[in-house]
Amino acid sequence: MQFDQSEMLNRVERLRSELRARKLDALLIDDCEATAYYFNYESSLSFYRAGLIPTEGEAFFVLRSVDVAPMRERTWIEDIVDFPDWVDAHTAIAEKIRQRGLDRARIGIDLRSHALTVRSFQALKRELPHVDFVDVDNLAWKLRKLKSKAEIEKLRKASAINDATMRDIVSAAKPGITEREAVRIALEAYVRHGGDPEWSGVITDGRGGLGFLHGHLHDTSLQQGDILHIELTPNFENYSSRMMRCVVLGDISPELDVLSRTMIGLQDRQIEAMKPGAVAKDVDRIMRQGAIDAGIRDDYPNITGYTLGYYSSRWIRGSDFTWVFLPNSEWVLEEGMVFHMYTSGRGIAISETVLVGLNGGERLTKMERRLFSSNECTLS
């Protein structure tokens, strides 16, 4: 198991407390990341599958027969119901709910779930006409906001992999390198340093504006004066660390040097302000307004940070925006939250994986914070 049983049961009890407060009898869980968080297992969406955690009683999960053995290897629950591929998944799930006497219950369902298509929701309502399905509005994601000690340890390991991989790429970045070669180094290094064989992250050439943050992979050799933008996203047992650094191919111009130092100084202040009780919009303002006032940006339409933690290997969404830093973010920071804090401007970017601590944000990524040049000696 990725986590021991006590960790999983603590999560379930927090969930059940919320269900009782909402006067719900159970919660249907079908999103990949939510099934991983509460059942210690996820599977693809080739066939609909779902688990149910009742307020009282034993949890169960219904899925394809071929997936039962992999689930049993990881999960803490005993009641796993399988169905052959010629049986409709919604029928199998509904039958199990009826067997449990929940066919007239108030069952929570997440209308934001990536697994719950309109067709699936209609099928469940047709199969269970007397169930009162109640939208819980992203509850399974919101309850993940505070990371346990076991989760933070995985995030620390992912961040160490991130640091080591970034050093490998920065050392190899010389005129003539292609973005594809940098991606190859990243993917190989993730596994060599102990991470999961997952997506590399965004590695592309830095071009003005915001476009390079989500830029494409190119095969063109980078030349003197180009900027290699590197955003690494290694996972350790699917817990994701994220970090951005940039390498100038050749000498760093005085203008870029001043720009990078200004950006880093603003972000340092932002990270320092990430204490329990801080309001997210106030933390956001440090970077957002500071970048505009310093002339780094003419405007700042994107967020300055977002949630980190467990990310599905199924790549349902690239980033978790359950908790984000925006001008209208009224939520309050709490100890144990973890974020990807990032900023960019004029073709360069800097970012960190940050844990909210009592005395401010702690950088879990430890790589030196500066703009790099290909003219430097190889990093040790």
Secondary structure, DSSP 4 states (H G I P E B T S, - for coil): --S-HHHHHHHHHHHHHHHHHTT-SEEEE-SHHHHHHHHS----SSS--EEEEESSS--EEEEEGGGHHHHHHH-S-SEEEEE-TTS-HHHHHHHHHHHTT-TTSEEEE-TT-SS--HHHHHHHHHH-TT-EEEE--SHHHHTTSSPPHHHHHHHHHHHHHHHHHHHHHHHH--TT--HHHHHHHHHHHHHHTT--S-----EEE--TTTGGGGPPP--SPP-TT-EEEEEE--EETTEE--EEEEEESSPPPHHHHHHHHHHHHHHHHHHHT--TT-BHHHHHHHHHHHHHHTTS-S---S-SEEE-SB--TT-S-SSEEEEE--TT---B--TT-EEEEEEEETTEEEEEEEEEETTEEEES--S--S-EETTSPPP-
